[in-house]
Amino acid sequence: MTASALAASLARIGQVQPHLSGPAAIVLAIVAIGATAPGIWLVTQHLTTMAHEGAHATLASSFGHKIDGITFARNAFGATTHHGPSGAFGRNAITFIGYLGPSAYGLLAAALIHAGHSVAVLWIGLVALLGILLSLRRSFGVVTVSVAFVLLLLIAGFASVTLQVVAAYLVAWFMLTSGIQMIRIHGSSAVDARKLLESTRVPARLWSGLWLAGSVLALVFGAILLV
C-alpha cells in the first residue's frame, strides 16, 4: 500500500474499465444474493441500513434540513434525525425515500459500471460512508461504518483494477438485491410505513408495496445494465 498505488487508483476514477462477461456478472449476482441469506444477513444488513439512512440524510439535506445525527444499533436498525423548513410534503418524501435508498444506489452503480466507470462506484461509496461517519452519533454505527469505510478504502485505493471491477459489481448487485430483502422482511410493519400512515392516512401496506415495486424495477433495470 503506497502513495503511488493510491494516486493510480484515483486516476482511474475518470478512466474506463472493462466490463465483466455475462456469465461472470451472473455468478457475482448469485454471490450477492447469497449475502442476504439467513445468518449472513445478520452481518450484511448493516450495509443496507447504511444506504437506507444515507438516503434519508441525502434527501433531507437537499430540502435544506440540518442533519442532527445518524445512529445504528447492533440489530442493524438505524435512525436519522434532522430538522428544517420543509412542509408535510418534504417530511413525507424524506421518510419515504429510505427504503428505496439501497436500490437507488445499486441502480446508480449499475449505470456507472455500464458506462465503464466501475472504480467511480467505489469512490462514490467512500464519499457516502464518509458523510455518514461525519454525521454519526455515538452508537454501534461507529464500529460498523468505520469497518465498512476502511475495507472499501483498501479496495478502492490499493487493489488491482480487476479486483476493483469485481468489487463494484458486487456492490451493485448487493444493493439491488438487499434492498428487496429489507423491504420483504420489514414490510408494512416498518417504522417508516407507520410514520407515513400517521401523516397521510394512507395504509402502511400501500407504502411497503410501492417500495417493493420500486426496488424490483431497479433490480430489473440494473440487471439489464450489468449482464
VOBA-1610 file (N, C-alpha, C; in pm, whole numbers, padded with zeros to 5 digits, always signed):
BEGIN
Met+00085-00119+00000Met+00000+00000+00000Met+00089+00124+00000Thr+00097+00188-00115Thr+00183+00304-00129Thr+00105+00422-00182Ala+00170+00540-00171Ala+00106+00661-00222Ala+00088+00654-00373Ser+00182+00590-00441Ser+00172+00579-00587Ser+00054+00491-00627Ala+00029+00386-00549Ala-00086+00299-00578Ala-00217+00374-00558Leu-00223+00455-00452Leu-00342+00535-00426Leu-00363+00637-00537Ala-00255+00701-00580Ala-00265+00800-00687Ala-00312+00736-00817Ala-00261+00616-00844Ala-00302+00545-00965Ala-00451+00510-00960Ser-00498+00471-00842Ser-00639+00436-00827Ser-00728+00560-00843Leu-00684+00671-00787Leu-00761+00795-00802Leu-00770+00835-00948Ala-00663+00812-01023Ala-00662+00847-01165Ala-00762+00763-01244Arg-00791+00642-01192Arg-00884+00553-01263Arg-01029+00600-01255Ile-01058+00693-01165Ile-01197+00739-01149Ile-01251+00792-01281Gly-01170+00865-01352Gly-01214+00922-01479Gly-01184+00835-01600Gln-01122+00719-01575Gln-01088+00629-01685Gln-01199+00526-01706Val-01188+00451-01814Val-01287+00348-01845Val-01228+00212-01812Gln-01303+00134-01735Gln-01260-00001-01701Gln-01341-00103-01782Pro-01283-00219-01807Pro-01352-00322-01887Pro-01470-00382-01812His-01568-00427-01888His-01682-00497-01829His-01648-00643-01806Leu-01716-00703-01711Leu-01705-00847-01693Leu-01797-00916-01793Ser-01768-01041-01822Ser-01854-01117-01912Ser-01991-01140-01847Gly-02090-01173-01930Gly-02223-01201-01878Gly-02224-01310-01773Pro-02160-01425-01801Pro-02158-01533-01701Pro-02092-01491-01570Ala-01983-01413-01580Ala-01915-01367-01457Ala-02006-01275-01378Ala-02078-01188-01447Ala-02170-01097-01380Ala-02281-01174-01310Ile-02328-01281-01373Ile-02434-01363-01313Ile-02383-01435-01188Val-02260-01485-01194Val-02201-01551-01077Val-02194-01453-00960Leu-02152-01329-00987Leu-02144-01230-00881Leu-02283-01194-00828Ala-02383-01198-00915Ala-02521-01176-00869Ala-02562-01284-00771Ile-02524-01408-00800Ile-02557-01520-00710Ile-02485-01503-00577Val-02360-01457-00581Val-02285-01432-00458Val-02355-01324-00375Ala-02400-01218-00442Ala-02467-01108-00372Ala-02598-01155-00309Ile-02672-01238-00382Ile-02796-01293-00326Ile-02765-01380-00205Gly-02655-01456-00214Gly-02614-01540-00101Gly-02582-01458+00022Ala-02538-01334+00002Ala-02505-01247+00115Ala-02629-01198+00188Thr-02748-01224+00132Thr-02873-01188+00200Thr-02939-01309+00265Ala-02870-01424+00264Ala-02926-01546+00321Ala-02928-01536+00474Pro-03021-01608+00538Pro-03027-01608+00685Pro-02891-01641+00746Gly-02859-01577+00853Gly-02729-01597+00915Gly-02630-01493+00866Ile-02600-01497+00737Ile-02511-01396+00678Ile-02576-01259+00683Trp-02707-01257+00667Trp-02782-01131+00667Trp-02769-01056+00799Leu-02744-01128+00907Leu-02725-01062+01036Leu-02610-00962+01031Val-02511-00990+00945Val-02396-00901+00929Val-02417-00804+00813Thr-02454-00859+00698Thr-02459-00777+00576Thr-02571-00673+00578Gln-02676-00697+00656Gln-02785-00599+00658Gln-02741-00463+00711His-02630-00460+00785His-02579-00332+00832His-02542-00242+00714Leu-02491-00300+00605Leu-02456-00222+00487Leu-02581-00164+00421Thr-02686-00244+00415Thr-02812-00199+00356Thr-02873-00087+00439Thr-02863-00098+00570Thr-02914+00007+00658Thr-02837+00136+00639Met-02707+00127+00614Met-02628+00248+00587Met-02681+00320+00463Ala-02713+00243+00358Ala-02768+00304+00237Ala-02907+00363+00264His-02984+00293+00346His-03118+00340+00384His-03110+00476+00456Glu-03028+00482+00561Glu-03017+00607+00636Glu-02947+00715+00555Gly-02854+00674+00469Gly-02789+00771+00381Gly-02887+00838+00287Ala-02987+00761+00241Ala-03090+00818+00154Ala-03174+00921+00229His-03212+00887+00353His-03285+00985+00435His-03205+01114+00449Ala-03077+01101+00484Ala-02993+01217+00510Ala-02970+01299+00383Thr-02950+01230+00270Thr-02924+01300+00144Thr-03044+01383+00101Leu-03163+01322+00106Leu-03282+01397+00064Leu-03314+01507+00164Ala-03295+01480+00292Ala-03319+01583+00393Ala-03229+01704+00368Ser-03104+01678+00337Ser-03009+01787+00310Ser-03051+01865+00185Ser-03103+01794+00084Ser-03145+01862-00039Ser-03265+01952-00015Phe-03344+01922+00089Phe-03457+02006+00126Phe-03414+02119+00220Gly-03286+02128+00248Gly-03236+02234+00335Gly-03240+02201+00481His-03258+02073+00514His-03261+02034+00655His-03120+02020+00711Lys-03108+02040+00840Lys-02983+02015+00910Lys-02988+01875+00968Ile-02886+01796+00940Ile-02880+01660+00993Ile-02827+01666+01136Asp-02912+01630+01232Asp-02872+01633+01372Asp-02786+01513+01409Gly-02810+01399+01344Gly-02729+01283+01373Gly-02787+01156+01314Ile-02700+01057+01293Ile-02740+00926+01244Ile-02690+00822+01345Thr-02774+00727+01377Thr-02735+00621+01470Thr-02765+00484+01409Phe-02686+00385+01449Phe-02707+00246+01406Phe-02697+00157+01530Ala-02792+00066+01542Ala-02793-00025+01656Ala-02729-00159+01620Arg-02705-00241+01720Arg-02645-00372+01698Arg-02733-00461+01610Asn-02865-00441+01617Asn-02956-00522+01537Asn-02975-00468+01396Ala-02890-00370+01357Ala-02889-00311+01223Ala-03004-00214+01198Phe-03076-00175+01302Phe-03175-00070+01286Phe-03104+00064+01295Gly-03151+00159+01214Gly-03088+00290+01213Gly-03190+00400+01228Ala-03141+00521+01252Ala-03229+00638+01264Ala-03151+00762+01221Thr-03220+00849+01149Thr-03162+00977+01108Thr-03250+01088+01161Thr-03195+01173+01244Thr-03270+01286+01298Thr-03227+01413+01225His-03326+01496+01194His-03298+01618+01118His-03409+01719+01144His-03383+01842+01112His-03487+01944+01122His-03463+02048+01013Gly-03573+02108+00968Gly-03560+02206+00862Gly-03692+02267+00822Pro-03691+02345+00716Pro-03806+02428+00680Pro-03912+02360+00594Ser-03889+02240+00545Ser-03985+02181+00452Ser-04117+02150+00521Gly-04226+02151+00441Gly-04358+02121+00494Gly-04385+01973+00496Ala-04515+01938+00496Ala-04555+01798+00506Ala-04502+01717+00389Phe-04506+01775+00268Phe-04459+01700+00151Phe-04311+01662+00167Gly-04231+01760+00206Gly-04088+01734+00223Gly-04062+01628+00329Arg-04130+01639+00442Arg-04109+01542+00550Arg-04150+01403+00507Asn-04262+01392+00434Asn-04307+01261+00389Asn-04212+01203+00283Ala-04162+01289+00197Ala-04068+01243+00094Ala-03940+01190+00158Ile-03893+01260+00260Ile-03772+01217+00331Ile-03796+01083+00400Thr-03913+01067+00459Thr-03946+00940+00524Thr-03959+00828+00421Phe-04019+00858+00307Phe-04045+00757+00205Phe-03918+00704+00139Ile-03820+00791+00118Ile-03706+00756+00034Ile-03615+00650+00093Gly-03617+00632+00225Gly-03521+00543+00289Gly-03518+00403+00232Tyr-03634+00340+00216Tyr-03637+00201+00170Tyr-03604+00187+00022Leu-03597+00298-00051Leu-03553+00292-00190Leu-03405+00328-00202Gly-03343+00368-00090Gly-03204+00409-00092Gly-03108+00303-00144Pro-03111+00180-00088Pro-03020+00076-00138Pro-03038+00048-00287Ser-03164+00038-00332Ser-03189+00010-00473Ser-03144+00126-00561Ala-03162+00248-00514Ala-03120+00365-00592Ala-02968+00367-00609Tyr-02896+00337-00500Tyr-02751+00333-00511Tyr-02708+00218-00600Gly-02775+00102-00589Gly-02743-00010-00674Gly-02764+00021-00821Leu-02872+00092-00851Leu-02900+00128-00990Leu-02799+00230-01041Leu-02761+00325-00957Leu-02657+00421-00994Leu-02526+00348-01020Ala-02492+00254-00935Ala-02369+00177-00953Ala-02374+00098-01083Ala-02488+00038-01113Ala-02502-00038-01238Ala-02485+00053-01360Ala-02541+00173-01353Ala-02529+00266-01464Ala-02384+00309-01485Leu-02312+00332-01376Leu-02171+00370-01386Leu-02087+00255-01441Ile-02114+00134-01395Ile-02042+00018-01445Ile-02069+00000-01594His-02194+00015-01634His-02232+00003-01775His-02157+00104-01860Ala-02133+00223-01802Ala-02060+00329-01873Ala-01909+00309-01866Gly-01865+00207-01794Gly-01723+00177-01785Gly-01651+00241-01669His-01726+00293-01573His-01665+00363-01460His-01684+00285-01330Ser-01636+00162-01328Ser-01652+00077-01210Ser-01579+00134-01089Val-01460+00187-01107Val-01383+00241-00995Val-01456+00358-00930Ala-01526+00436-01010Ala-01601+00551-00957Ala-01707+00504-00859Val-01762+00384-00881Val-01864+00329-00790Val-01807+00319-00649Leu-01683+00271-00639Leu-01620+00251-00508Leu-01593+00385-00440Trp-01545+00483-00515Trp-01514+00612-00454Trp-01640+00690-00415Ile-01746+00674-00491Ile-01873+00736-00451Ile-01921+00672-00322Gly-01904+00540-00311Gly-01939+00473-00186Gly-01858+00524-00069Leu-01730+00550-00092Leu-01645+00604+00015Leu-01691+00742+00058Val-01725+00827-00038Val-01774+00961-00005Val-01903+00952+00076Ala-01992+00859+00036Ala-02118+00841+00108Ala-02093+00795+00251Leu-02002+00699+00267Leu-01971+00650+00401Leu-01905+00757+00486Leu-01821+00840+00424Leu-01758+00949+00497Leu-01864+01048+00547Gly-01963+01076+00462Gly-02071+01164+00504Gly-02146+01109+00622Ile-02169+00977+00622Ile-02237+00914+00735Ile-02149+00921+00859Leu-02020+00893+00844Leu-01927+00899+00957Leu-01929+01036+01023Leu-01931+01140+00941Leu-01929+01277+00995Leu-02060+01313+01065Ser-02167+01239+01035Ser-02297+01267+01096Ser-02333+01171+01208Leu-02244+01075+01234Leu-02275+00972+01333Leu-02282+01027+01475Arg-02384+00981+01547Arg-02384+00996+01692Arg-02322+00870+01752Arg-02288+00878+01880Arg-02228+00762+01945Arg-02327+00647+01945Ser-02290+00541+01875Ser-02375+00422+01864Ser-02290+00310+01806Phe-02353+00195+01786Phe-02281+00081+01729Phe-02232+00112+01588Gly-02292+00211+01524Gly-02252+00251+01390Gly-02110+00301+01382Val-02055+00350+01493Val-01915+00392+01493Val-01826+00276+01451Val-01864+00155+01493Val-01787+00036+01457Val-01818-00008+01315Thr-01945-00027+01284Thr-01982-00085+01154Thr-01946+00007+01037Val-01976+00135+01051Val-01946+00228+00941Val-01795+00244+00923Ser-01722+00248+01032Ser-01576+00260+01024Ser-01515+00139+00955Val-01561+00020+00991Val-01509-00103+00929Val-01541-00103+00779Ala-01664-00068+00744Ala-01703-00065+00603Ala-01618+00036+00526Phe-01593+00151+00587Phe-01514+00256+00521Phe-01370+00208+00497Val-01310+00148+00597Val-01170+00103+00585Val-01158-00007+00480Leu-01249-00103+00482Leu-01243-00212+00384Leu-01260-00160+00242Leu-01355-00068+00224Leu-01377-00014+00090Leu-01260+00072+00046Leu-01199+00144+00140Leu-01082+00225+00107Leu-00965+00137+00062Leu-00947+00024+00128Leu-00838-00066+00090Leu-00857-00117-00053Ile-00982-00147-00089Ile-01009-00196-00225Ile-01000-00083-00326Ala-01065+00029-00296Ala-01068+00140-00391Ala-00932+00204-00409Gly-00854+00207-00302Gly-00727+00278-00309Gly-00608+00195-00348Phe-00611+00063-00323Phe-00488-00013-00337Phe-00502-00146-00411Ala-00624-00189-00444Ala-00642-00318-00512Ala-00613-00304-00662Ser-00601-00419-00728Ser-00581-00419-00872Ser-00710-00375-00942Val-00697-00338-01069Val-00815-00295-01144Val-00918-00407-01150Thr-00872-00528-01172Thr-00963-00643-01182Thr-01044-00660-01054Leu-00976-00654-00940Leu-01046-00669-00813Leu-01141-00553-00790Gln-01104-00433-00830Gln-01192-00318-00814Gln-01318-00332-00898Val-01304-00383-01019Val-01421-00404-01105Val-01512-00509-01044Val-01454-00619-00995Val-01534-00723-00931Val-01607-00667-00809Ala-01537-00588-00730Ala-01598-00529-00610Ala-01713-00436-00647Ala-01695-00359-00754Ala-01802-00268-00798Ala-01927-00346-00838Tyr-01908-00456-00912Tyr-02022-00540-00949Tyr-02091-00596-00824Leu-02012-00642-00728Leu-02069-00697-00605Leu-02149-00591-00530Val-02094-00470-00523Val-02165-00361-00456Val-02299-00335-00525Ala-02296-00328-00658Ala-02420-00300-00732Ala-02523-00410-00711Trp-02480-00536-00728Trp-02574-00647-00711Trp-02627-00655-00568Phe-02538-00635-00470Phe-02582-00648-00331Phe-02684-00539-00297Met-02659-00416-00338Met-02754-00309-00309Met-02889-00334-00377Leu-02884-00382-00500Leu-03009-00408-00573Leu-03090-00521-00510Thr-03021-00625-00464Thr-03093-00740-00407Thr-03125-00722-00259Ser-03035-00661-00184Ser-03059-00646-00040Ser-03167-00543-00010Gly-03185-00448-00104Gly-03294-00353-00085Gly-03428-00424-00084Ile-03443-00521-00174Ile-03566-00601-00178Ile-03579-00685-00052Gln-03469-00742-00008Gln-03472-00825+00112Gln-03516-00745+00234Met-03465-00624+00249Met-03502-00542+00364Met-03651-00508+00362Ile-03702-00474+00245Ile-03844-00441+00233Ile-03930-00564+00261Arg-03886-00678+00210Arg-03961-00803+00231Arg-03970-00837+00379Ile-03861-00817+00451Ile-03858-00852+00593Ile-03939-00754+00676His-03921-00626+00652His-03988-00524+00734His-04134-00505+00694Gly-04161-00505+00565Gly-04297-00493+00515Gly-04374-00373+00570Ser-04501-00393+00592Ser-04586-00284+00639Ser-04564-00252+00786Ser-04486-00334+00856Ser-04456-00305+00997Ser-04336-00212+01012Ala-04277-00171+00901Ala-04162-00082+00906Ala-04198+00049+00975Val-04105+00103+01050Val-04127+00229+01122Val-04164+00339+01023Asp-04096+00344+00910Asp-04125+00448+00811Asp-04267+00435+00756Ala-04314+00312+00738Ala-04450+00291+00689Ala-04551+00341+00791Arg-04523+00318+00920Arg-04615+00365+01024Arg-04614+00518+01032Lys-04497+00578+01015Lys-04490+00724+01015Lys-04570+00784+00900Leu-04560+00722+00783Leu-04634+00771+00667Leu-04784+00750+00685Leu-04822+00640+00749Leu-04963+00617+00779Leu-05016+00726+00870Glu-04942+00759+00974Glu-04986+00862+01067Glu-04994+00999+01000Ser-04905+01025+00906Ser-04900+01156+00843Ser-04999+01172+00729Thr-05026+01062+00654Thr-05107+01074+00532Thr-05238+00996+00538Arg-05254+00907+00636Arg-05369+00818+00647Arg-05372+00715+00533Val-05265+00705+00457Val-05254+00603+00352Val-05202+00475+00417Pro-05269+00360+00392Pro-05231+00236+00460Pro-05082+00202+00446Ala-05026+00146+00553Ala-04885+00110+00553Ala-04854+00007+00445Arg-04949-00081+00416Arg-04924-00183+00314Arg-04904-00121+00177Leu-04970-00009+00151Leu-04951+00057+00022Leu-04809+00112+00011Trp-04760+00170+00119Trp-04623+00224+00116Trp-04522+00113+00096Ser-04539+00002+00167Ser-04444-00109+00150Ser-04456-00168+00010Gly-04577-00167-00046Gly-04596-00215-00183Gly-04525-00127-00284Leu-04531+00005-00262Leu-04460+00097-00351Leu-04310+00078-00341Trp-04260+00058-00219Trp-04117+00033-00202Trp-04075-00095-00276Leu-04156-00199-00261Leu-04122-00327-00323Leu-04123-00314-00476Ala-04226-00247-00528Ala-04234-00229-00674Ala-04115-00150-00726Gly-04079-00044-00654Gly-03965+00038-00697Gly-03835-00038-00693Ser-03815-00119-00589Ser-03690-00194-00576Ser-03682-00306-00679Val-03794-00368-00711Val-03793-00474-00814Val-03762-00413-00951Leu-03822-00298-00981Leu-03792-00231-01108Leu-03644-00194-01116Ala-03590-00146-01005Ala-03447-00112-01003Ala-03362-00234-01031Leu-03400-00349-00974Leu-03326-00472-00997Leu-03333-00513-01144Val-03449-00502-01203Val-03465-00539-01344Val-03377-00452-01433Phe-03387-00320-01416Phe-03307-00230-01499Phe-03158-00245-01468Gly-03125-00265-01340Gly-02986-00285-01303Gly-02929-00411-01367Ala-03007-00518-01367Ala-02960-00643-01427Ala-02937-00628-01576Ile-03023-00553-01642Ile-03005-00528-01786Ile-02873-00456-01812Leu-02837-00364-01723Leu-02713-00289-01739Leu-02589-00371-01706Leu-02603-00464-01613Leu-02486-00537-01563Leu-02454-00665-01641Val-02556-00725-01701Val-02533-00855-01767Val-02509-00837-01917
//
